[in-house]
Amino acid sequence: MNTYHDVLIIGAGPAGSPLAMALAHGGKRVLLVEKSAGPGGTCLFEGCIPSKIFRETARRLRELRQADEFGLHIPAEVQLDWPAVQARKRAILEHRSKAALQRLQLIPGLEYRQGRASFLDSNSACIESEAGNPATIQFGQAVIATGSVPFHPAIEGIEHPRVLNSEAILDIESLPEELLIIGAGPIGVELGQIFRTLGSRVSVLETAPHILGSVDAELSQRLQQHMQAQGIDIQTHCQVDSIKPAGSDKAKLRVNYRYRIDGEEKRYQDADTVLLVTGRRANVTGLGLENTGVKHGIHGIEVNEQLETDDHGIFAVGDVIGQPMFAHWATAQALALARHLLGLPAVFPYPASNTAVIFSEPELAMAGLTEAQAHLAGIRTEVARYDFSQDARAQISGTDNGMLKIIFDHTSHQVVGVQAMVENAGNLMGEAALLIKAGISIEILAAAIHPHPTLIESFAQAVRAVLGRTTPAQHY
């Protein structure tokens, strides 16, 4: 085993793995260390992928229940086989992790080790495998890509075994009858709709005035109304105080909270399972950062514009440096950092050009700035809107409950933000990202020929209406 490496990378998730591959291809001797069973990180094992596997099952079940609307009559009620859903999830995760490991092992100059890495000083670290056997290695540079972990607020009773976080609920052996979710961010919204579709009674408690606090308010409120129409009970302005057994009923938990509108009213709700999704925090435990000059706080590890910490030669990337916490964002940062460490020109991503998808039903996707964010940035904007209730493709698919918003600069007419709520909205964000990154004006967008009937033609329809060249064309 090599004891010296040009670059030590701690964490083999969406940031660490592509960074290691890019550096090794560039001629660096790289050691990639991952404490989990295989490469993939939170996205693969406890986040993006497993939750979307559940969502796909829920989507297909919902479509089967709606089959009559499409002239399809299914003779018997569809039964959910939850153990089979879990088995499918495990098989997909195992396949993807093994494939990722094989790709890493084929690259010359890249060594992958399973174990825990902790800094001994600014140029050495201890790598300890699951079996023990610690080994000391030296490095020229290091990158921390350890991601994030669920944040648990100081609520009495959260240690109860039926109070689960967003990672633990993905491994449950049976569906909850009553699921109470604390937190209405993206994870809470996604999982709430999934479990409601699969058959659980779902309720949500949120501290803020509405769900998805950082998302465009108009669209998040519209999604909130849709969720309530699906039978999900949502209460906002709530502060949870404690979680305790519900009296003599040992099968239930009682969540005590304060409803804070026009004073403060004490309330409670009972459920057999509680899901705690109150955000995530940087994963820095056990890294030995105290042996280095790396600084970190509640928002994560502190870095400069090139992702370098206060300890020269040690960098950090992805969730571990704070918001925004998205797999694709971490990968974009990692690829820029790879070019920087290889001595090549590098353009690091900036939040105003980021994209995101909330896998709700319907999906809520965004690129660039919202109206509120543009206002805070001092940009005078206008908004082009398109209601998907008039859209041919949305009507055909039976998913016409949604809206598109294109935010553009009042003076230059350049697009600075796009938000969409419609099923498959995530597929629209590729064009949105290009519009924002390239500084495309709404005049150019209006002149672009989009295929019909598709959801993407809504982009041109929205801005043509604003420009007054024509009203949105109607197709039959």
C-alpha positions in Angstrom: 0.0 0.0 0.0 1.2 3.5 -0.8 1.7 5.7 2.2 2.0 8.9 0.3 -0.6 10.3 -2.1 -0.8 13.6 -4.0 -4.4 14.0 -2.9 -6.5 12.4 -0.1 -10.2 12.6 -0.6 -12.5 11.7 2.3 -15.9 10.7 1.1 -17.0 8.9 -2.1 -20.3 10.5 -2.7 -21.5 12.8 -5.6 -18.5 15.1 -4.9 -15.7 12.8 -3.9 -16.0 10.1 -6.5 -16.0 12.4 -9.6 -13.3 14.5 -8.1 -11.1 11.5 -7.5 -11.6 10.2 -11.1 -10.9 13.6 -12.6 -7.7 14.0 -10.6 -6.5 10.5 -11.4 -7.1 11.0 -15.1 -5.1 14.2 -14.8 -2.1 12.3 -13.5 -2.5 12.7 -9.7 -2.0 9.8 -7.3 -5.3 9.8 -5.4 -6.5 8.0 -2.3 -10.3 7.9 -2.0 -11.6 6.8 1.4 -15.3 6.0 2.2 -16.6 4.7 5.5 -19.8 3.2 4.1 -20.2 -0.2 2.4 -19.4 1.3 -1.0 -19.2 4.5 -3.0 -22.3 6.6 -3.6 -22.8 8.7 -0.5 -26.1 9.8 1.0 -27.5 10.4 -2.4 -27.3 6.7 -3.3 -27.9 5.0 0.1 -30.1 7.3 2.2 -31.4 10.1 -0.1 -32.0 10.8 -3.8 -32.1 7.2 -5.2 -34.0 5.2 -2.6 -36.7 7.9 -2.1 -37.2 8.1 -5.9 -37.5 4.3 -6.0 -40.4 4.6 -3.5 -41.8 7.5 -5.5 -41.8 5.5 -8.7 -43.9 2.8 -7.0 -46.3 5.5 -5.7 -46.5 7.0 -9.2 -47.4 3.7 -10.8 -49.9 3.0 -8.1 -51.5 6.4 -8.6 -51.7 5.9 -12.3 -53.4 2.5 -11.9 -56.0 4.0 -9.7 -56.7 6.7 -12.3 -56.8 4.2 -15.2 -60.6 4.6 -15.6 -60.0 8.2 -16.7 -58.0 6.8 -19.7 -60.5 4.2 -20.7 -58.7 1.4 -18.9 -60.7 -0.8 -16.5 -58.6 -2.9 -14.1 -60.8 -5.7 -12.7 -59.2 -6.2 -9.3 -57.8 -3.8 -6.7 -54.1 -3.4 -6.9 -52.2 -4.7 -3.8 -49.0 -3.2 -2.5 -46.2 -5.7 -1.7 -44.0 -3.6 0.6 -41.3 -6.2 1.1 -41.0 -6.5 -2.7 -40.6 -2.7 -2.9 -37.8 -2.8 -0.3 -36.1 -5.7 -2.1 -36.2 -3.8 -5.4 -34.7 -0.8 -3.7 -31.8 -2.9 -2.2 -31.1 -4.5 -5.5 -30.9 -1.2 -7.3 -28.6 0.3 -4.7 -26.3 -2.7 -4.6 -26.1 -2.7 -8.4 -25.3 1.0 -8.6 -22.7 0.8 -5.8 -20.9 -2.2 -7.3 -20.8 -0.5 -10.7 -19.4 2.7 -9.2 -16.7 0.7 -7.4 -15.7 -1.1 -10.6 -15.3 2.2 -12.4 -13.1 3.6 -9.6 -10.9 0.5 -9.6 -10.2 0.6 -13.3 -8.5 4.0 -13.1 -4.7 4.0 -12.8 -3.4 6.2 -10.0 -6.7 6.0 -8.0 -6.7 3.8 -4.9 -10.1 3.2 -3.1 -10.2 2.2 0.5 -13.2 1.5 2.8 -12.6 2.9 6.2 -12.7 6.0 8.4 -10.2 8.8 7.8 -9.2 11.3 10.4 -6.5 14.0 10.2 -3.4 13.7 12.4 -2.1 17.0 11.1 -2.3 19.1 8.0 -0.4 16.5 5.9 -1.1 13.1 7.4 -4.2 11.1 8.3 -5.1 7.8 10.0 -7.2 5.4 7.9 -9.0 2.7 10.0 -10.8 -0.1 8.4 -13.9 -1.8 9.8 -11.7 -4.6 11.1 -9.4 -2.1 12.8 -5.8 -2.1 11.5 -5.2 1.7 11.4 -2.7 2.9 8.9 -1.0 6.3 8.6 -0.7 8.0 5.3 0.8 11.2 4.1 -0.7 13.5 1.5 0.2 16.7 -0.4 -3.4 18.0 -0.5 -6.7 16.8 1.0 -10.4 17.3 0.1 -13.2 16.8 2.6 -16.3 15.5 0.9 -18.2 13.9 3.8 -21.6 15.3 3.0 -24.3 16.0 5.6 -26.4 14.2 8.2 -29.9 14.7 9.5 -30.3 17.5 12.0 -32.1 16.6 15.2 -33.5 19.7 17.1 -33.8 19.7 20.9 -37.2 18.1 21.2 -38.0 15.9 24.2 -38.7 12.3 23.1 -37.0 12.2 19.7 -34.9 9.2 20.9 -38.0 7.0 20.8 -37.6 4.1 18.3 -40.7 5.1 16.3 -39.3 8.6 15.7 -37.4 8.2 12.5 -35.3 10.5 10.4 -35.2 10.7 6.6 -32.6 7.9 6.4 -34.2 5.4 8.9 -37.7 5.6 7.3 -36.3 4.3 4.0 -35.7 0.9 5.7 -39.0 0.4 7.5 -40.4 -3.1 7.3 -44.0 -2.1 7.0 -46.0 1.0 6.0 -47.1 3.3 8.9 -50.9 3.5 9.3 -50.5 7.1 10.6 -47.4 9.1 9.8 -46.8 12.5 11.3 -44.1 14.5 9.7 -42.3 17.3 11.5 -40.9 19.6 8.8 -42.3 20.6 5.4 -39.1 21.1 3.5 -38.4 19.2 0.3 -37.8 15.8 2.0 -40.9 16.1 4.2 -43.1 17.1 1.2 -41.7 14.3 -1.0 -42.0 11.5 1.6 -45.4 12.8 2.8 -46.9 12.5 -0.7 -45.3 9.1 -1.3 -46.6 7.5 1.9 -50.0 9.1 1.4 -50.3 7.5 -2.1 -49.1 4.2 -0.7 -51.9 4.2 1.9 -50.7 5.9 5.0 -52.7 8.7 6.7 -50.3 11.6 6.7 -50.1 14.9 8.6 -47.5 17.5 8.6 -46.4 20.1 11.2 -44.3 23.1 9.9 -42.8 26.0 11.8 -42.9 28.5 8.9 -46.0 30.1 7.4 -46.1 27.7 4.5 -44.3 24.7 3.2 -41.0 24.8 1.3 -40.0 28.1 2.8 -37.1 28.9 0.3 -39.2 28.1 -2.8 -41.2 30.5 -4.8 -44.1 31.4 -2.5 -46.8 31.3 -5.2 -45.9 27.8 -6.3 -45.3 26.4 -2.9 -48.7 27.6 -1.7 -50.3 26.1 -4.8 -48.6 22.8 -4.0 -49.7 23.0 -0.4 -53.3 23.3 -1.5 -52.8 20.3 -3.8 -51.4 18.2 -1.0 -54.3 19.1 1.2 -56.7 18.1 -1.5 -54.9 14.7 -1.6 -55.9 14.2 2.1 -52.6 15.4 3.7 -53.3 17.5 6.8 -50.8 20.4 6.9 -50.5 22.7 9.8 -48.1 25.6 9.7 -47.0 28.1 12.4 -46.3 25.1 14.7 -43.6 24.7 17.3 -43.1 21.1 18.5 -42.3 20.7 22.2 -42.3 17.0 22.9 -43.0 13.5 21.7 -44.4 11.0 24.2 -46.4 7.8 24.4 -50.1 8.6 23.8 -51.5 7.6 27.2 -52.5 4.0 27.6 -52.2 3.3 23.9 -48.6 2.1 23.6 -48.9 1.8 19.8 -49.3 5.6 19.4 -47.0 8.5 20.0 -48.4 11.9 21.0 -46.7 15.0 19.5 -47.3 18.1 21.6 -46.9 21.4 19.9 -47.8 25.1 20.0 -49.9 26.6 17.3 -48.7 30.2 17.0 -51.3 32.4 15.3 -53.1 35.2 17.3 -51.3 34.1 20.4 -50.3 30.6 21.3 -52.5 27.5 21.5 -51.3 24.2 22.9 -52.3 21.2 20.7 -51.3 17.6 20.1 -51.6 14.9 17.4 -51.2 11.2 17.7 -49.6 8.8 15.2 -47.9 5.4 15.2 -44.8 6.7 13.4 -43.2 10.2 13.5 -40.8 11.3 10.8 -38.4 14.1 11.8 -37.1 16.0 8.8 -35.9 19.4 10.1 -32.9 19.9 7.9 -29.3 18.6 7.6 -26.0 19.6 9.0 -22.4 19.2 7.8 -20.9 15.8 8.6 -17.6 16.7 10.4 -17.7 14.3 13.3 -14.6 12.1 13.8 -12.5 13.9 11.1 -9.9 15.2 13.5 -10.3 18.7 12.3 -9.0 19.9 15.6 -5.6 18.7 14.5 -5.7 21.0 11.5 -6.4 24.7 10.8 -9.8 23.9 9.3 -12.6 26.1 10.7 -16.2 25.1 10.8 -19.5 26.2 12.3 -23.2 25.5 12.2 -23.3 26.2 8.5 -20.4 23.8 7.7 -16.7 24.0 6.9 -15.5 27.5 6.0 -13.9 27.8 2.5 -12.9 30.6 0.1 -14.1 31.0 -3.5 -11.7 28.1 -4.6 -13.2 25.9 -1.9 -9.9 26.0 0.2 -10.1 26.0 3.9 -8.0 28.2 6.2 -5.5 25.3 6.3 -3.6 25.8 3.1 -3.8 22.6 0.9 -7.0 21.3 2.6 -10.2 21.8 0.6 -13.9 21.0 1.2 -16.7 20.4 -1.3 -20.4 19.6 -1.3 -22.9 19.4 1.6 -20.1 19.6 4.2 -19.6 23.3 3.3 -23.4 24.1 3.7 -26.2 25.2 1.4 -27.2 24.5 -1.3 -27.2 20.8 -0.5 -27.8 19.0 -3.8 -26.0 16.1 -5.4 -25.6 17.8 -8.7 -24.3 21.0 -7.0 -21.7 18.9 -5.2 -20.6 17.3 -8.5 -20.4 20.7 -10.2 -18.2 22.0 -7.4 -16.0 18.9 -7.5 -15.4 19.1 -11.2 -14.4 22.8 -10.9 -12.1 21.9 -8.0 -10.5 19.1 -10.0 -9.5 21.6 -12.8 -8.2 24.0 -10.1 -6.0 21.3 -8.4 -4.7 20.3 -11.8 -3.6 23.8 -12.6 -6.2 24.4 -15.2 -8.6 27.4 -15.6 -11.6 26.7 -13.4 -15.0 28.4 -13.2 -16.6 27.5 -9.9 -20.5 27.4 -9.8 -22.4 30.1 -8.1 -25.9 29.7 -6.5 -27.7 32.0 -8.9 -27.1 29.5 -11.7 -28.1 26.4 -9.7 -31.0 24.1 -10.5 -33.1 22.0 -8.3 -36.1 19.6 -8.4 -38.5 18.8 -5.6 -39.9 15.4 -6.4 -43.4 16.2 -5.2 -46.5 15.4 -7.1 -46.6 17.3 -9.3 -42.9 18.1 -9.4 -41.6 21.5 -8.5 -38.4 22.5 -10.2 -36.3 25.7 -10.3 -33.3 27.3 -11.9 -31.6 30.6 -11.0 -33.4 33.2 -8.9 -36.9 33.5 -7.6 -38.7 36.8 -7.7 -37.9 37.4 -4.0 -34.2 36.5 -4.5 -33.9 38.7 -7.5 -35.4 41.6 -5.5 -32.9 41.1 -2.7 -30.1 41.1 -5.3 -31.2 44.5 -6.5 -32.5 43.2 -9.9 -35.6 44.9 -11.3 -37.6 42.0 -12.8 -40.7 41.1 -14.7 -42.4 37.7 -14.8 -43.8 35.7 -17.7 -46.4 33.1 -16.6 -47.9 30.1 -18.3 -50.8 28.1 -16.8 -50.5 24.4 -17.7 -54.2 23.9 -17.5 -54.2 25.2 -21.1 -51.4 23.0 -22.2 -52.1 20.2 -24.7 -49.5 17.8 -23.4 -50.4 18.3 -19.8 -54.1 17.8 -20.6 -53.3 14.6 -22.5 -51.3 13.2 -19.6 -53.9 14.2 -17.1 -51.4 16.3 -15.1 -52.5 19.9 -16.0 -52.4 21.3 -12.5 -49.4 23.6 -12.6 -47.7 26.8 -13.6 -44.5 28.1 -15.2 -42.8 31.3 -14.2 -39.9 32.9 -16.1 -38.2 35.7 -14.3 -36.3 38.2 -16.5 -34.4 41.4 -16.1 -36.6 44.5 -16.8 -33.9 46.3 -18.7 -31.9 43.6 -20.5 -34.7 41.1 -20.8 -32.2 38.3 -19.9 -33.7 35.3 -18.1 -32.5 35.2 -14.5 -34.8 32.5 -13.1 -37.3 29.8 -14.0 -39.7 28.0 -11.7 -42.2 25.3 -12.8 -44.8 23.2 -11.0 -46.0 20.4 -13.3 -45.4 16.6 -13.5 -41.9 16.1 -15.1 -40.9 19.7 -14.4 -37.4 18.5 -13.7 -37.0 17.7 -17.4 -37.6 21.3 -18.2 -34.7 22.6 -16.1 -32.0 21.7 -18.7 -33.2 24.4 -21.0 -33.8 26.7 -18.0 -30.2 26.3 -16.9 -28.8 27.1 -20.4 -31.0 30.2 -20.6 -29.7 31.5 -17.3 -26.0 30.5 -17.8 -25.9 32.0 -21.3 -27.8 35.1 -20.4 -30.4 34.5 -23.1 -33.1 37.2 -23.6 -36.8 36.5 -23.8 -36.7 37.7 -27.4 -34.4 34.9 -28.4 -36.4 32.5 -26.4 -39.6 33.6 -28.1 -38.1 33.1 -31.5 -36.9 29.5 -30.7 -39.0 26.8 -32.3 -40.1 24.2 -29.7 -41.7 20.9 -30.6 -45.4 20.4 -30.2 -47.1 19.0 -28.2 -44.5 19.1 -25.4 -44.2 20.8 -22.0 -41.1 22.6 -23.1 -43.0 24.8 -25.6 -44.5 26.5 -22.6 -41.3 28.5 -22.3 -41.8 30.3 -25.7 -45.5 30.6 -25.1 -45.0 32.4 -21.8 -42.6 35.0 -23.1 -44.4 35.6 -26.4 -47.4 36.7 -24.4 -45.4 39.1 -22.4 -43.7 40.6 -25.5 -47.1 41.1 -27.1 -46.0 39.6 -30.4 -48.8 37.1 -30.2 -51.1 35.6 -27.7 -50.2 32.1 -26.6 -51.1 29.9 -29.6 -53.9 27.5 -29.1 -53.5 24.0 -30.5 -56.2 21.4 -30.8 
